[in-house]
Amino acid sequence: MSRDACEAWDRRDPLRPLREDFHLEAGRQYLVGHSLGLAPRAARDAVAAVTAGWAEDAVAGWNRRGWLDAPVRVGACIAPLIGAGTDEVVVTDATTVNLFRLLCAALDARPDRRVVLYERDNFPADNYIVEGVVTTLGFDVEARAVEIEALAGAIDDSVGVVVASHVNYRTGAVAPAAEISDAARRCGAWTLWDLAHSAGAVDVNLSGMGADLAVGCGYKYLCGGPGAPAFTFVRRGLQARLRSPMWGWLGHASPFAFEPDYRPAEGMRRFVCGTPPILSMAALEGALRLFEGLQPTTLELRVRRLTTLFRDRLEQGLRGDGLQLAGVGRDARRGGHVLLRHPEAPAVRQWLRDRGLECDVRAPDGLRFGFSPLYSRLVDAWDAAETLLELDATRAWEGVSAHREGPVT
Ligand SMILES: *Cc1c(COP(=O)(O)O)cnc(C)c1O
């Protein structure tokens, strides 16, 4: 492969026109779409339309502009990207909040199941939620952490819920989801997947693997903007069995009847709690137009092409005593980002940033480089690898002092 060959591949790439919807300064290499996707014009236009509608219609907008239905309507746009039915997804709150709600609902539904099994190396917030629910809410269950490879084998009849990420936030590894799902089904346990690093980048087939519950993020690969609302999936057959622990008025069967007692809505609406953030919903809905008609398999193939080229170049060229390829091996299935390690990760990132290449740092020594199926090109993967090889060959991080712009790494 050569840089010219990468450019030729990009020219033939059927997804190439999508990049034109994004604003990217010339010379800037944005490899952090796994943390916050770039802003598509479609999202900005959708926000402008809602702002105009607010100015024009004010409260009448709730009826005239379909604002109240946004959680289910936007959920239906996400459904095909995760292998779900359009009536199995709702968009609301943050991923962490959704995880809390589903975990509580699952434990509440089956008090005879005493164990929550979870992945030790999951995103810390997911594990905080598991430990927090078990510690503070009096469900009288035990939270048991195991390595992802051991998860399937650790499921038995006492397990109520298995909580795991489909793609690991640090290593990019894809979990053995089919194996875990099969083991869970055999023992009657429910699976609760975190799809934060999967939706919009890899092939997740929730229905195909018989997943029970899932949550995921709207602002990473889905490009819904900073703090975009997240999504919740509940398998159709389970929806009526689960009670949300948050008896919010917009999860009520008849919110504008203002009944004194709570009656949950049918279907996924029962997992909505309060008023949806319509401006944020609009951004996400606009961004999702870019995904219309795209199969998750197509997204994964494209992302895999990018990460493979990037990884291969580094594997061939790194000296071995500086930057280290980490995460998953060449042939393993992975998400949209590649992990490198370096003891001076902040200095490395600073040097890259000074050259227009953005990645992120995950303490203590991780550097993540993410590729979006919508706007990353093969030539970007090539150039990023070349820049890293130059850094590694010249030990250019020595003497660079990282300046921290703020708390976000
Ligand atoms: C980014 C991410 C989240 C985000 O959670 P929020 O509540 O939306 O901030 C959750 N889980 C994982 C695995 C993530 O990577």
The ligand as an SDF file (V2000), in Angstrom:
LIG
                    3D

 15 15  0  0  0  0  0  0  0  0999 V2000
  -18.8700    7.2560   26.5760 C   0  0  0  0  0  0  0  0  0  0  0  0
  -19.3910    6.1110   27.3400 C   0  0  0  0  0  0  0  0  0  0  0  0
  -20.5210    6.2570   28.1310 C   0  0  0  0  0  0  0  0  0  0  0  0
  -21.1460    7.6080   28.2540 C   0  0  0  0  0  0  0  0  0  0  0  0
  -21.9950    7.7560   29.3130 O   0  0  0  0  0  0  0  0  0  0  0  0
  -22.7690    9.1200   29.5310 P   0  0  0  0  0  0  0  0  0  0  0  0
  -23.6350    8.8250   30.6630 O   0  0  0  0  0  0  0  0  0  0  0  0
  -23.5400    9.3960   28.2820 O   0  0  0  0  0  0  0  0  0  0  0  0
  -21.7620   10.1750   29.8240 O   0  0  0  0  0  0  0  0  0  0  0  0
  -21.0310    5.1370   28.7410 C   0  0  0  0  0  0  0  0  0  0  0  0
  -20.4490    3.9230   28.6070 N   0  0  0  0  0  0  0  0  0  0  0  0
  -19.3310    3.7630   27.8640 C   0  0  0  0  0  0  0  0  0  0  0  0
  -18.7310    2.4150   27.6920 C   0  0  0  0  0  0  0  0  0  0  0  0
  -18.7590    4.8550   27.2260 C   0  0  0  0  0  0  0  0  0  0  0  0
  -17.6470    4.7170   26.5040 O   0  0  0  0  0  0  0  0  0  0  0  0
  1  2  1  0
  2  3  1  0
  2 14  2  0
  3  4  1  0
  3 10  2  0
  4  5  1  0
  5  6  1  0
  6  7  2  0
  6  8  1  0
  6  9  1  0
 10 11  1  0
 11 12  2  0
 12 13  1  0
 12 14  1  0
 14 15  1  0
M  END
$$$$
